[in-house]
C-alpha cells in the first residue's frame, strides 16, 4: 500500500539522519585493529575523510530506498533492500569511526539524502535495466573513491583502513550482482552529471 511505502521511506530517512542505524548487524571491521593514530592533525585529517565516506553512505541509503520505492518488481525490490541493509552497516561503521576520531557527520546530510532518494526513484521509474544500471554506475564511482581513500589515509590509520576496505569489497559485490541481474549502461550525460555531483558531495562533506 502507498501509505506503508511512505511510512517506510520516512522511517528510513529519519533513522539515517539521526544515527539510528540497524543494518544486518555485521561486526565493526575495526574492532580488532588497534587505534594507533596518535597525532592530532592526522586524526583530524582521517576524521574529514571518514566524514566524506559517511556522507556517501547517507546518500547510498537514500539511493537504494528510492530505487526500491520506485520499482514494481518484487524480486528486484528485495535485492535492493538487501544491498541497502549492507549499506546501513557501512553507515554505522562510519559513525563509529567518526566518534572515535572526535569528528562529526556532514551538516549537509539532509541534502545528500534528498538528492540520493530522488535519483534512485527516478532511475527506478525508467525500468529494471536503468535501475540496476544506476547501481553499477554509483558503486563503480564509490569503489574508485574508496581506493583513493585507502591510499590517502594517514599511514598509521589501520583501523580506518579496515573499515574502508570492507566497505569497498561490499560495493564491488553490489555492482557485480547488479550486472548479473541485467544492468543497462546509463547515458553519457547522466554519468557525467553523476561525476559532477560526486565531486560536489566530496568537497562539501570534507569541510561542512
mmCIF file of the C-alpha atoms, coordinates in Angstrom:
data_MODEL
# 
_entry.id   MODEL 
# 
loop_
_atom_site.group_PDB 
_atom_site.id 
_atom_site.type_symbol 
_atom_site.label_atom_id 
_atom_site.label_alt_id 
_atom_site.label_comp_id 
_atom_site.label_asym_id 
_atom_site.label_entity_id 
_atom_site.label_seq_id 
_atom_site.pdbx_PDB_ins_code 
_atom_site.Cartn_x 
_atom_site.Cartn_y 
_atom_site.Cartn_z 
_atom_site.occupancy 
_atom_site.B_iso_or_equiv 
_atom_site.pdbx_formal_charge 
_atom_site.auth_seq_id 
_atom_site.auth_comp_id 
_atom_site.auth_asym_id 
_atom_site.auth_atom_id 
_atom_site.pdbx_PDB_model_num 
ATOM 1   C CA . UNK A 1 1   ? 0.000  0.000   0.000   1.00 0.00 ? 1   UNK A CA 1 
ATOM 2   C CA . UNK A 1 2   ? 1.093  3.560   -0.696  1.00 0.00 ? 2   UNK A CA 1 
ATOM 3   C CA . UNK A 1 3   ? 0.729  4.549   2.954   1.00 0.00 ? 3   UNK A CA 1 
ATOM 4   C CA . UNK A 1 4   ? 3.005  1.701   4.083   1.00 0.00 ? 4   UNK A CA 1 
ATOM 5   C CA . UNK A 1 5   ? 5.585  2.716   1.479   1.00 0.00 ? 5   UNK A CA 1 
ATOM 6   C CA . UNK A 1 6   ? 5.518  6.331   2.610   1.00 0.00 ? 6   UNK A CA 1 
ATOM 7   C CA . UNK A 1 7   ? 5.914  5.358   6.256   1.00 0.00 ? 7   UNK A CA 1 
ATOM 8   C CA . UNK A 1 8   ? 8.804  3.002   5.480   1.00 0.00 ? 8   UNK A CA 1 
ATOM 9   C CA . UNK A 1 9   ? 10.600 5.650   3.434   1.00 0.00 ? 9   UNK A CA 1 
ATOM 10  C CA . UNK A 1 10  ? 10.099 8.324   6.080   1.00 0.00 ? 10  UNK A CA 1 
ATOM 11  C CA . UNK A 1 11  ? 11.297 5.925   8.779   1.00 0.00 ? 11  UNK A CA 1 
ATOM 12  C CA . UNK A 1 12  ? 14.485 5.171   6.864   1.00 0.00 ? 12  UNK A CA 1 
ATOM 13  C CA . UNK A 1 13  ? 15.147 8.861   6.283   1.00 0.00 ? 13  UNK A CA 1 
ATOM 14  C CA . UNK A 1 14  ? 14.747 9.689   9.970   1.00 0.00 ? 14  UNK A CA 1 
ATOM 15  C CA . UNK A 1 15  ? 16.895 6.748   11.115  1.00 0.00 ? 15  UNK A CA 1 
ATOM 16  C CA . UNK A 1 16  ? 19.601 7.644   8.622   1.00 0.00 ? 16  UNK A CA 1 
ATOM 17  C CA . UNK A 1 17  ? 19.725 11.321  9.549   1.00 0.00 ? 17  UNK A CA 1 
ATOM 18  C CA . UNK A 1 18  ? 19.559 10.743  13.316  1.00 0.00 ? 18  UNK A CA 1 
ATOM 19  C CA . UNK A 1 19  ? 22.098 7.915   13.502  1.00 0.00 ? 19  UNK A CA 1 
ATOM 20  C CA . UNK A 1 20  ? 19.627 5.163   14.451  1.00 0.00 ? 20  UNK A CA 1 
ATOM 21  C CA . UNK A 1 21  ? 21.169 2.504   12.212  1.00 0.00 ? 21  UNK A CA 1 
ATOM 22  C CA . UNK A 1 22  ? 20.100 -1.143  12.158  1.00 0.00 ? 22  UNK A CA 1 
ATOM 23  C CA . UNK A 1 23  ? 21.562 -2.847  9.096   1.00 0.00 ? 23  UNK A CA 1 
ATOM 24  C CA . UNK A 1 24  ? 22.476 -6.531  9.154   1.00 0.00 ? 24  UNK A CA 1 
ATOM 25  C CA . UNK A 1 25  ? 24.377 -6.232  12.463  1.00 0.00 ? 25  UNK A CA 1 
ATOM 26  C CA . UNK A 1 26  ? 27.696 -7.286  10.992  1.00 0.00 ? 26  UNK A CA 1 
ATOM 27  C CA . UNK A 1 27  ? 30.546 -6.547  13.422  1.00 0.00 ? 27  UNK A CA 1 
ATOM 28  C CA . UNK A 1 28  ? 32.589 -3.368  13.144  1.00 0.00 ? 28  UNK A CA 1 
ATOM 29  C CA . UNK A 1 29  ? 35.620 -4.163  10.918  1.00 0.00 ? 29  UNK A CA 1 
ATOM 30  C CA . UNK A 1 30  ? 37.934 -2.072  13.089  1.00 0.00 ? 30  UNK A CA 1 
ATOM 31  C CA . UNK A 1 31  ? 37.065 -3.832  16.350  1.00 0.00 ? 31  UNK A CA 1 
ATOM 32  C CA . UNK A 1 32  ? 40.244 -5.956  16.455  1.00 0.00 ? 32  UNK A CA 1 
ATOM 33  C CA . UNK A 1 33  ? 42.552 -3.322  14.945  1.00 0.00 ? 33  UNK A CA 1 
ATOM 34  C CA . UNK A 1 34  ? 44.478 -1.151  17.434  1.00 0.00 ? 34  UNK A CA 1 
ATOM 35  C CA . UNK A 1 35  ? 43.827 2.571   17.067  1.00 0.00 ? 35  UNK A CA 1 
ATOM 36  C CA . UNK A 1 36  ? 47.449 3.686   16.763  1.00 0.00 ? 36  UNK A CA 1 
ATOM 37  C CA . UNK A 1 37  ? 46.755 7.031   15.130  1.00 0.00 ? 37  UNK A CA 1 
ATOM 38  C CA . UNK A 1 38  ? 48.089 9.458   17.752  1.00 0.00 ? 38  UNK A CA 1 
ATOM 39  C CA . UNK A 1 39  ? 48.971 12.753  16.084  1.00 0.00 ? 39  UNK A CA 1 
ATOM 40  C CA . UNK A 1 40  ? 46.054 15.229  16.467  1.00 0.00 ? 40  UNK A CA 1 
ATOM 41  C CA . UNK A 1 41  ? 46.405 16.656  12.971  1.00 0.00 ? 41  UNK A CA 1 
ATOM 42  C CA . UNK A 1 42  ? 46.332 13.166  11.455  1.00 0.00 ? 42  UNK A CA 1 
ATOM 43  C CA . UNK A 1 43  ? 43.233 12.249  13.435  1.00 0.00 ? 43  UNK A CA 1 
ATOM 44  C CA . UNK A 1 44  ? 41.614 15.442  12.160  1.00 0.00 ? 44  UNK A CA 1 
ATOM 45  C CA . UNK A 1 45  ? 42.552 14.535  8.580   1.00 0.00 ? 45  UNK A CA 1 
ATOM 46  C CA . UNK A 1 46  ? 41.212 10.997  8.988   1.00 0.00 ? 46  UNK A CA 1 
ATOM 47  C CA . UNK A 1 47  ? 38.030 12.409  10.520  1.00 0.00 ? 47  UNK A CA 1 
ATOM 48  C CA . UNK A 1 48  ? 37.411 14.624  7.497   1.00 0.00 ? 48  UNK A CA 1 
ATOM 49  C CA . UNK A 1 49  ? 37.885 11.673  5.157   1.00 0.00 ? 49  UNK A CA 1 
ATOM 50  C CA . UNK A 1 50  ? 35.559 9.459   7.161   1.00 0.00 ? 50  UNK A CA 1 
ATOM 51  C CA . UNK A 1 51  ? 33.008 12.295  7.134   1.00 0.00 ? 51  UNK A CA 1 
ATOM 52  C CA . UNK A 1 52  ? 33.070 12.153  3.334   1.00 0.00 ? 52  UNK A CA 1 
ATOM 53  C CA . UNK A 1 53  ? 32.567 8.383   3.495   1.00 0.00 ? 53  UNK A CA 1 
ATOM 54  C CA . UNK A 1 54  ? 29.697 8.827   5.936   1.00 0.00 ? 54  UNK A CA 1 
ATOM 55  C CA . UNK A 1 55  ? 28.056 11.352  3.595   1.00 0.00 ? 55  UNK A CA 1 
ATOM 56  C CA . UNK A 1 56  ? 28.388 8.866   0.759   1.00 0.00 ? 56  UNK A CA 1 
ATOM 57  C CA . UNK A 1 57  ? 26.661 6.217   2.855   1.00 0.00 ? 57  UNK A CA 1 
ATOM 58  C CA . UNK A 1 58  ? 23.837 8.619   3.727   1.00 0.00 ? 58  UNK A CA 1 
ATOM 59  C CA . UNK A 1 59  ? 23.322 9.065   0.007   1.00 0.00 ? 59  UNK A CA 1 
ATOM 60  C CA . UNK A 1 60  ? 23.551 5.300   -0.578  1.00 0.00 ? 60  UNK A CA 1 
ATOM 61  C CA . UNK A 1 61  ? 20.785 4.733   1.973   1.00 0.00 ? 61  UNK A CA 1 
ATOM 62  C CA . UNK A 1 62  ? 18.600 7.240   0.175   1.00 0.00 ? 62  UNK A CA 1 
ATOM 63  C CA . UNK A 1 63  ? 19.513 5.909   -3.250  1.00 0.00 ? 63  UNK A CA 1 
ATOM 64  C CA . UNK A 1 64  ? 18.602 2.292   -2.531  1.00 0.00 ? 64  UNK A CA 1 
ATOM 65  C CA . UNK A 1 65  ? 15.461 3.342   -0.649  1.00 0.00 ? 65  UNK A CA 1 
ATOM 66  C CA . UNK A 1 66  ? 14.322 5.444   -3.590  1.00 0.00 ? 66  UNK A CA 1 
ATOM 67  C CA . UNK A 1 67  ? 15.124 2.662   -6.043  1.00 0.00 ? 67  UNK A CA 1 
ATOM 68  C CA . UNK A 1 68  ? 13.146 0.130   -4.020  1.00 0.00 ? 68  UNK A CA 1 
ATOM 69  C CA . UNK A 1 69  ? 10.225 2.550   -3.712  1.00 0.00 ? 69  UNK A CA 1 
ATOM 70  C CA . UNK A 1 70  ? 10.162 3.197   -7.446  1.00 0.00 ? 70  UNK A CA 1 
ATOM 71  C CA . UNK A 1 71  ? 10.207 -0.377  -8.748  1.00 0.00 ? 71  UNK A CA 1 
ATOM 72  C CA . UNK A 1 72  ? 7.202  -2.628  -9.187  1.00 0.00 ? 72  UNK A CA 1 
ATOM 73  C CA . UNK A 1 73  ? 9.383  -5.754  -9.387  1.00 0.00 ? 73  UNK A CA 1 
ATOM 74  C CA . UNK A 1 74  ? 9.217  -7.558  -6.002  1.00 0.00 ? 74  UNK A CA 1 
ATOM 75  C CA . UNK A 1 75  ? 12.368 -9.612  -6.625  1.00 0.00 ? 75  UNK A CA 1 
ATOM 76  C CA . UNK A 1 76  ? 14.367 -6.543  -7.581  1.00 0.00 ? 76  UNK A CA 1 
ATOM 77  C CA . UNK A 1 77  ? 12.974 -4.670  -4.579  1.00 0.00 ? 77  UNK A CA 1 
ATOM 78  C CA . UNK A 1 78  ? 14.164 -7.485  -2.293  1.00 0.00 ? 78  UNK A CA 1 
ATOM 79  C CA . UNK A 1 79  ? 17.654 -7.321  -3.825  1.00 0.00 ? 79  UNK A CA 1 
ATOM 80  C CA . UNK A 1 80  ? 17.787 -3.563  -3.418  1.00 0.00 ? 80  UNK A CA 1 
ATOM 81  C CA . UNK A 1 81  ? 16.643 -3.838  0.206   1.00 0.00 ? 81  UNK A CA 1 
ATOM 82  C CA . UNK A 1 82  ? 19.390 -6.396  0.887   1.00 0.00 ? 82  UNK A CA 1 
ATOM 83  C CA . UNK A 1 83  ? 22.019 -4.043  -0.540  1.00 0.00 ? 83  UNK A CA 1 
ATOM 84  C CA . UNK A 1 84  ? 20.511 -1.157  1.443   1.00 0.00 ? 84  UNK A CA 1 
ATOM 85  C CA . UNK A 1 85  ? 20.885 -3.173  4.649   1.00 0.00 ? 85  UNK A CA 1 
ATOM 86  C CA . UNK A 1 86  ? 24.592 -3.703  3.942   1.00 0.00 ? 86  UNK A CA 1 
ATOM 87  C CA . UNK A 1 87  ? 24.977 -0.007  3.206   1.00 0.00 ? 87  UNK A CA 1 
ATOM 88  C CA . UNK A 1 88  ? 23.381 0.669   6.576   1.00 0.00 ? 88  UNK A CA 1 
ATOM 89  C CA . UNK A 1 89  ? 26.193 -1.362  8.145   1.00 0.00 ? 89  UNK A CA 1 
ATOM 90  C CA . UNK A 1 90  ? 28.606 0.982   6.388   1.00 0.00 ? 90  UNK A CA 1 
ATOM 91  C CA . UNK A 1 91  ? 26.783 3.978   7.783   1.00 0.00 ? 91  UNK A CA 1 
ATOM 92  C CA . UNK A 1 92  ? 27.018 2.567   11.314  1.00 0.00 ? 92  UNK A CA 1 
ATOM 93  C CA . UNK A 1 93  ? 30.720 1.777   10.909  1.00 0.00 ? 93  UNK A CA 1 
ATOM 94  C CA . UNK A 1 94  ? 31.497 5.276   9.594   1.00 0.00 ? 94  UNK A CA 1 
ATOM 95  C CA . UNK A 1 95  ? 29.566 6.797   12.502  1.00 0.00 ? 95  UNK A CA 1 
ATOM 96  C CA . UNK A 1 96  ? 31.575 4.689   14.958  1.00 0.00 ? 96  UNK A CA 1 
ATOM 97  C CA . UNK A 1 97  ? 34.871 5.719   13.412  1.00 0.00 ? 97  UNK A CA 1 
ATOM 98  C CA . UNK A 1 98  ? 33.867 9.383   13.376  1.00 0.00 ? 98  UNK A CA 1 
ATOM 99  C CA . UNK A 1 99  ? 33.121 9.177   17.095  1.00 0.00 ? 99  UNK A CA 1 
ATOM 100 C CA . UNK A 1 100 ? 36.480 7.511   17.755  1.00 0.00 ? 100 UNK A CA 1 
ATOM 101 C CA . UNK A 1 101 ? 38.199 10.343  15.882  1.00 0.00 ? 101 UNK A CA 1 
ATOM 102 C CA . UNK A 1 102 ? 36.172 13.023  17.707  1.00 0.00 ? 102 UNK A CA 1 
ATOM 103 C CA . UNK A 1 103 ? 34.715 14.108  14.401  1.00 0.00 ? 103 UNK A CA 1 
ATOM 104 C CA . UNK A 1 104 ? 31.130 14.554  13.152  1.00 0.00 ? 104 UNK A CA 1 
ATOM 105 C CA . UNK A 1 105 ? 28.893 13.808  10.172  1.00 0.00 ? 105 UNK A CA 1 
ATOM 106 C CA . UNK A 1 106 ? 28.376 16.363  7.409   1.00 0.00 ? 106 UNK A CA 1 
ATOM 107 C CA . UNK A 1 107 ? 25.931 19.132  8.265   1.00 0.00 ? 107 UNK A CA 1 
ATOM 108 C CA . UNK A 1 108 ? 24.606 18.777  4.725   1.00 0.00 ? 108 UNK A CA 1 
ATOM 109 C CA . UNK A 1 109 ? 23.324 15.222  5.263   1.00 0.00 ? 109 UNK A CA 1 
ATOM 110 C CA . UNK A 1 110 ? 19.660 16.135  4.542   1.00 0.00 ? 110 UNK A CA 1 
ATOM 111 C CA . UNK A 1 111 ? 20.737 17.466  1.138   1.00 0.00 ? 111 UNK A CA 1 
ATOM 112 C CA . UNK A 1 112 ? 22.706 14.300  0.344   1.00 0.00 ? 112 UNK A CA 1 
ATOM 113 C CA . UNK A 1 113 ? 19.723 12.191  1.387   1.00 0.00 ? 113 UNK A CA 1 
ATOM 114 C CA . UNK A 1 114 ? 17.200 14.135  -0.672  1.00 0.00 ? 114 UNK A CA 1 
ATOM 115 C CA . UNK A 1 115 ? 19.395 14.066  -3.766  1.00 0.00 ? 115 UNK A CA 1 
ATOM 116 C CA . UNK A 1 116 ? 20.059 10.332  -3.422  1.00 0.00 ? 116 UNK A CA 1 
ATOM 117 C CA . UNK A 1 117 ? 16.404 9.383   -2.936  1.00 0.00 ? 117 UNK A CA 1 
ATOM 118 C CA . UNK A 1 118 ? 15.291 11.458  -5.919  1.00 0.00 ? 118 UNK A CA 1 
ATOM 119 C CA . UNK A 1 119 ? 17.980 9.981   -8.152  1.00 0.00 ? 119 UNK A CA 1 
ATOM 120 C CA . UNK A 1 120 ? 17.107 6.430   -7.104  1.00 0.00 ? 120 UNK A CA 1 
ATOM 121 C CA . UNK A 1 121 ? 13.360 6.855   -7.540  1.00 0.00 ? 121 UNK A CA 1 
ATOM 122 C CA . UNK A 1 122 ? 13.680 8.463   -10.965 1.00 0.00 ? 122 UNK A CA 1 
ATOM 123 C CA . UNK A 1 123 ? 16.009 5.702   -12.180 1.00 0.00 ? 123 UNK A CA 1 
ATOM 124 C CA . UNK A 1 124 ? 13.610 3.037   -10.937 1.00 0.00 ? 124 UNK A CA 1 
ATOM 125 C CA . UNK A 1 125 ? 10.755 4.585   -12.907 1.00 0.00 ? 125 UNK A CA 1 
ATOM 126 C CA . UNK A 1 126 ? 12.805 4.142   -16.096 1.00 0.00 ? 126 UNK A CA 1 
ATOM 127 C CA . UNK A 1 127 ? 12.685 0.351   -15.778 1.00 0.00 ? 127 UNK A CA 1 
ATOM 128 C CA . UNK A 1 128 ? 14.757 -2.551  -14.490 1.00 0.00 ? 128 UNK A CA 1 
ATOM 129 C CA . UNK A 1 129 ? 17.824 -2.029  -16.692 1.00 0.00 ? 129 UNK A CA 1 
ATOM 130 C CA . UNK A 1 130 ? 18.142 1.643   -15.745 1.00 0.00 ? 130 UNK A CA 1 
ATOM 131 C CA . UNK A 1 131 ? 17.520 0.884   -12.072 1.00 0.00 ? 131 UNK A CA 1 
ATOM 132 C CA . UNK A 1 132 ? 20.285 -1.716  -11.987 1.00 0.00 ? 132 UNK A CA 1 
ATOM 133 C CA . UNK A 1 133 ? 22.470 0.436   -14.223 1.00 0.00 ? 133 UNK A CA 1 
ATOM 134 C CA . UNK A 1 134 ? 22.383 3.167   -11.604 1.00 0.00 ? 134 UNK A CA 1 
ATOM 135 C CA . UNK A 1 135 ? 23.636 0.670   -9.009  1.00 0.00 ? 135 UNK A CA 1 
ATOM 136 C CA . UNK A 1 136 ? 26.590 -0.259  -11.218 1.00 0.00 ? 136 UNK A CA 1 
ATOM 137 C CA . UNK A 1 137 ? 27.466 3.354   -12.064 1.00 0.00 ? 137 UNK A CA 1 
ATOM 138 C CA . UNK A 1 138 ? 27.270 4.531   -8.459  1.00 0.00 ? 138 UNK A CA 1 
ATOM 139 C CA . UNK A 1 139 ? 29.115 1.567   -6.980  1.00 0.00 ? 139 UNK A CA 1 
ATOM 140 C CA . UNK A 1 140 ? 31.910 1.875   -9.542  1.00 0.00 ? 140 UNK A CA 1 
ATOM 141 C CA . UNK A 1 141 ? 32.325 5.514   -8.556  1.00 0.00 ? 141 UNK A CA 1 
ATOM 142 C CA . UNK A 1 142 ? 32.327 4.611   -4.870  1.00 0.00 ? 142 UNK A CA 1 
ATOM 143 C CA . UNK A 1 143 ? 34.864 1.826   -5.394  1.00 0.00 ? 143 UNK A CA 1 
ATOM 144 C CA . UNK A 1 144 ? 37.226 4.288   -7.074  1.00 0.00 ? 144 UNK A CA 1 
ATOM 145 C CA . UNK A 1 145 ? 36.704 6.823   -4.302  1.00 0.00 ? 145 UNK A CA 1 
ATOM 146 C CA . UNK A 1 146 ? 37.345 4.279   -1.525  1.00 0.00 ? 146 UNK A CA 1 
ATOM 147 C CA . UNK A 1 147 ? 40.503 3.039   -3.229  1.00 0.00 ? 147 UNK A CA 1 
ATOM 148 C CA . UNK A 1 148 ? 41.740 6.630   -3.233  1.00 0.00 ? 148 UNK A CA 1 
ATOM 149 C CA . UNK A 1 149 ? 40.985 6.915   0.478   1.00 0.00 ? 149 UNK A CA 1 
ATOM 150 C CA . UNK A 1 150 ? 42.839 3.677   1.233   1.00 0.00 ? 150 UNK A CA 1 
ATOM 151 C CA . UNK A 1 151 ? 45.921 5.313   -0.287  1.00 0.00 ? 151 UNK A CA 1 
ATOM 152 C CA . UNK A 1 152 ? 45.340 8.771   1.214   1.00 0.00 ? 152 UNK A CA 1 
ATOM 153 C CA . UNK A 1 153 ? 44.532 7.915   4.850   1.00 0.00 ? 153 UNK A CA 1 
ATOM 154 C CA . UNK A 1 154 ? 47.354 8.612   7.328   1.00 0.00 ? 154 UNK A CA 1 
ATOM 155 C CA . UNK A 1 155 ? 49.937 5.823   7.264   1.00 0.00 ? 155 UNK A CA 1 
ATOM 156 C CA . UNK A 1 156 ? 49.211 4.752   10.862  1.00 0.00 ? 156 UNK A CA 1 
ATOM 157 C CA . UNK A 1 157 ? 45.420 4.628   10.484  1.00 0.00 ? 157 UNK A CA 1 
ATOM 158 C CA . UNK A 1 158 ? 44.939 0.881   10.083  1.00 0.00 ? 158 UNK A CA 1 
ATOM 159 C CA . UNK A 1 159 ? 41.579 0.987   11.860  1.00 0.00 ? 159 UNK A CA 1 
ATOM 160 C CA . UNK A 1 160 ? 40.020 3.347   9.312   1.00 0.00 ? 160 UNK A CA 1 
ATOM 161 C CA . UNK A 1 161 ? 41.570 1.273   6.520   1.00 0.00 ? 161 UNK A CA 1 
ATOM 162 C CA . UNK A 1 162 ? 39.909 -1.882  7.860   1.00 0.00 ? 162 UNK A CA 1 
ATOM 163 C CA . UNK A 1 163 ? 36.530 -0.129  7.700   1.00 0.00 ? 163 UNK A CA 1 
ATOM 164 C CA . UNK A 1 164 ? 37.083 1.357   4.254   1.00 0.00 ? 164 UNK A CA 1 
ATOM 165 C CA . UNK A 1 165 ? 38.420 -1.913  2.801   1.00 0.00 ? 165 UNK A CA 1 
ATOM 166 C CA . UNK A 1 166 ? 35.337 -3.862  3.896   1.00 0.00 ? 166 UNK A CA 1 
ATOM 167 C CA . UNK A 1 167 ? 33.072 -1.155  2.519   1.00 0.00 ? 167 UNK A CA 1 
ATOM 168 C CA . UNK A 1 168 ? 34.951 -1.263  -0.799  1.00 0.00 ? 168 UNK A CA 1 
ATOM 169 C CA . UNK A 1 169 ? 34.576 -5.040  -1.049  1.00 0.00 ? 169 UNK A CA 1 
ATOM 170 C CA . UNK A 1 170 ? 30.829 -4.773  -0.418  1.00 0.00 ? 170 UNK A CA 1 
ATOM 171 C CA . UNK A 1 171 ? 30.436 -2.083  -3.089  1.00 0.00 ? 171 UNK A CA 1 
ATOM 172 C CA . UNK A 1 172 ? 32.206 -4.274  -5.635  1.00 0.00 ? 172 UNK A CA 1 
ATOM 173 C CA . UNK A 1 173 ? 29.817 -7.089  -4.766  1.00 0.00 ? 173 UNK A CA 1 
ATOM 174 C CA . UNK A 1 174 ? 26.772 -4.851  -5.210  1.00 0.00 ? 174 UNK A CA 1 
ATOM 175 C CA . UNK A 1 175 ? 27.954 -3.775  -8.679  1.00 0.00 ? 175 UNK A CA 1 
ATOM 176 C CA . UNK A 1 176 ? 28.689 -7.351  -9.743  1.00 0.00 ? 176 UNK A CA 1 
ATOM 177 C CA . UNK A 1 177 ? 25.253 -8.517  -8.578  1.00 0.00 ? 177 UNK A CA 1 
ATOM 178 C CA . UNK A 1 178 ? 23.522 -5.698  -10.450 1.00 0.00 ? 178 UNK A CA 1 
ATOM 179 C CA . UNK A 1 179 ? 25.425 -6.558  -13.629 1.00 0.00 ? 179 UNK A CA 1 
ATOM 180 C CA . UNK A 1 180 ? 24.430 -10.219 -13.338 1.00 0.00 ? 180 UNK A CA 1 
ATOM 181 C CA . UNK A 1 181 ? 20.765 -9.197  -12.982 1.00 0.00 ? 181 UNK A CA 1 
ATOM 182 C CA . UNK A 1 182 ? 20.722 -7.264  -16.251 1.00 0.00 ? 182 UNK A CA 1 
ATOM 183 C CA . UNK A 1 183 ? 22.001 -3.734  -15.601 1.00 0.00 ? 183 UNK A CA 1 
ATOM 184 C CA . UNK A 1 184 ? 21.959 -1.397  -18.564 1.00 0.00 ? 184 UNK A CA 1 
ATOM 185 C CA . UNK A 1 185 ? 24.553 1.295   -19.241 1.00 0.00 ? 185 UNK A CA 1 
ATOM 186 C CA . UNK A 1 186 ? 23.424 4.773   -18.306 1.00 0.00 ? 186 UNK A CA 1 
ATOM 187 C CA . UNK A 1 187 ? 23.618 7.510   -20.968 1.00 0.00 ? 187 UNK A CA 1 
ATOM 188 C CA . UNK A 1 188 ? 26.832 9.516   -21.016 1.00 0.00 ? 188 UNK A CA 1 
ATOM 189 C CA . UNK A 1 189 ? 25.182 12.813  -19.918 1.00 0.00 ? 189 UNK A CA 1 
ATOM 190 C CA . UNK A 1 190 ? 23.752 11.049  -16.849 1.00 0.00 ? 190 UNK A CA 1 
ATOM 191 C CA . UNK A 1 191 ? 27.125 9.561   -15.950 1.00 0.00 ? 191 UNK A CA 1 
ATOM 192 C CA . UNK A 1 192 ? 28.802 12.943  -16.402 1.00 0.00 ? 192 UNK A CA 1 
ATOM 193 C CA . UNK A 1 193 ? 26.222 14.585  -14.141 1.00 0.00 ? 193 UNK A CA 1 
ATOM 194 C CA . UNK A 1 194 ? 26.822 11.881  -11.527 1.00 0.00 ? 194 UNK A CA 1 
ATOM 195 C CA . UNK A 1 195 ? 30.542 12.587  -11.674 1.00 0.00 ? 195 UNK A CA 1 
ATOM 196 C CA . UNK A 1 196 ? 29.948 16.291  -11.074 1.00 0.00 ? 196 UNK A CA 1 
ATOM 197 C CA . UNK A 1 197 ? 27.632 15.603  -8.146  1.00 0.00 ? 197 UNK A CA 1 
ATOM 198 C CA . UNK A 1 198 ? 30.177 13.174  -6.681  1.00 0.00 ? 198 UNK A CA 1 
ATOM 199 C CA . UNK A 1 199 ? 32.760 15.959  -6.626  1.00 0.00 ? 199 UNK A CA 1 
ATOM 200 C CA . UNK A 1 200 ? 30.248 18.340  -5.019  1.00 0.00 ? 200 UNK A CA 1 
ATOM 201 C CA . UNK A 1 201 ? 29.499 15.785  -2.287  1.00 0.00 ? 201 UNK A CA 1 
ATOM 202 C CA . UNK A 1 202 ? 33.168 15.008  -1.686  1.00 0.00 ? 202 UNK A CA 1 
ATOM 203 C CA . UNK A 1 203 ? 34.249 18.632  -1.340  1.00 0.00 ? 203 UNK A CA 1 
ATOM 204 C CA . UNK A 1 204 ? 31.108 19.709  0.512   1.00 0.00 ? 204 UNK A CA 1 
ATOM 205 C CA . UNK A 1 205 ? 31.279 16.932  3.101   1.00 0.00 ? 205 UNK A CA 1 
ATOM 206 C CA . UNK A 1 206 ? 35.021 17.360  3.552   1.00 0.00 ? 206 UNK A CA 1 
ATOM 207 C CA . UNK A 1 207 ? 34.518 20.730  5.237   1.00 0.00 ? 207 UNK A CA 1 
ATOM 208 C CA . UNK A 1 208 ? 30.811 21.133  6.072   1.00 0.00 ? 208 UNK A CA 1 
# 
